[in-house]
Amino acid sequence: MNPYLILTLCTILLIVGAAEVFAGYIRDTFSEKANKVLRSWGTVTIIFSIPPIVAMTRIISTGDDSGLPVPFRIFLSVYVIVLAIIAGYPLEKVKRL
């Protein structure tokens, strides 16, 4: 597992979450319910993308990525996949509203 890859993916997901929150506040074309969905799920995406960013930044700065245990790598991979699903969920939900 490349820590730079995880850091990049989580940073992209953080930006997607921020864009959802921003769109939820400024978009007048969506309904109020759709705006609320975008704001709430975007905030959740931002909050959950911060811990892996902090962890990967620490690992990159100390250079000890070779000693990461396999369960941590598996957990981190699953965590990022779930985070990507969380980031994409409001976009699908808004289409149905």
FIDREN-227854 format. One record per residue (C-alpha): residue number from 1; chain; residue in three letters; y, z, x. Coordinates in pm, whole numbers, always signed. Layout:
! FIDREN-227854
NUM,A,ALA,Y,Z,X
...
END
This chain:
! FIDREN-227854
1,A,MET,+0,+0,+0
2,A,ASN,+330,-106,+140
3,A,PRO,+598,+157,+69
4,A,TYR,+866,-111,+85
5,A,LEU,+697,-297,-201
6,A,ILE,+680,+15,-420
7,A,LEU,+1041,+98,-335
8,A,THR,+1153,-254,-426
9,A,LEU,+957,-259,-754
10,A,CYS,+1090,+81,-861
11,A,THR,+1444,-20,-771
12,A,ILE,+1410,-336,-981
13,A,LEU,+1278,-128,-1271
14,A,LEU,+1572,+112,-1228
15,A,ILE,+1810,-184,-1254
16,A,VAL,+1625,-312,-1564
17,A,GLY,+1660,+32,-1724
18,A,ALA,+2030,+42,-1641
19,A,ALA,+2074,-306,-1790
20,A,GLU,+1900,-194,-2109
21,A,VAL,+2128,+108,-2138
22,A,PHE,+2433,-107,-2068
23,A,ALA,+2323,-369,-2324
24,A,GLY,+2264,-95,-2578
25,A,TYR,+2624,+16,-2548
26,A,ILE,+2806,-317,-2537
27,A,ARG,+2597,-561,-2741
28,A,ASP,+2739,-610,-3090
29,A,THR,+2482,-871,-3187
30,A,PHE,+2200,-617,-3217
31,A,SER,+2172,-366,-3498
32,A,GLU,+2256,-1,-3437
33,A,LYS,+1884,+81,-3443
34,A,ALA,+1812,-181,-3177
35,A,ASN,+2097,-51,-2962
36,A,LYS,+1958,+302,-2989
37,A,VAL,+1612,+178,-2886
38,A,LEU,+1757,+1,-2582
39,A,ARG,+1962,+304,-2477
40,A,SER,+1681,+557,-2516
41,A,TRP,+1403,+355,-2349
42,A,GLY,+1640,+240,-2075
43,A,THR,+1724,+603,-2001
44,A,VAL,+1353,+690,-1989
45,A,THR,+1294,+403,-1747
46,A,ILE,+1576,+521,-1521
47,A,ILE,+1452,+881,-1518
48,A,PHE,+1092,+788,-1443
49,A,SER,+1180,+537,-1170
50,A,ILE,+1370,+791,-959
51,A,PRO,+1072,+1002,-831
52,A,PRO,+886,+708,-667
53,A,ILE,+1212,+585,-514
54,A,VAL,+1271,+928,-361
55,A,ALA,+910,+955,-242
56,A,MET,+904,+608,-88
57,A,THR,+1241,+664,+79
58,A,ARG,+1104,+982,+237
59,A,ILE,+786,+806,+349
60,A,ILE,+981,+513,+497
61,A,SER,+1231,+738,+673
62,A,THR,+962,+957,+832
63,A,GLY,+725,+669,+902
64,A,ASP,+411,+854,+791
65,A,ASP,+278,+593,+546
66,A,SER,-58,+565,+725
67,A,GLY,-157,+918,+624
68,A,LEU,-123,+869,+248
69,A,PRO,-438,+975,+67
70,A,VAL,-618,+724,-155
71,A,PRO,-571,+924,-478
72,A,PHE,-194,+925,-420
73,A,ARG,-195,+549,-368
74,A,ILE,-396,+496,-687
75,A,PHE,-170,+730,-884
76,A,LEU,+141,+556,-754
77,A,SER,+6,+212,-844
78,A,VAL,-81,+322,-1198
79,A,TYR,+255,+498,-1229
80,A,VAL,+448,+182,-1139
81,A,ILE,+240,-28,-1383
82,A,VAL,+309,+220,-1664
83,A,LEU,+676,+222,-1567
84,A,ALA,+687,-158,-1595
85,A,ILE,+533,-133,-1943
86,A,ILE,+792,+129,-2041
87,A,ALA,+1070,-98,-1913
88,A,GLY,+942,-396,-2113
89,A,TYR,+863,-212,-2436
90,A,PRO,+1215,-204,-2585
91,A,LEU,+1259,-575,-2529
92,A,GLU,+955,-645,-2747
93,A,LYS,+1059,-385,-3003
94,A,VAL,+1409,-531,-3035
95,A,LYS,+1260,-873,-3108
96,A,ARG,+1085,-723,-3414
97,A,LEU,+1390,-535,-3546
END
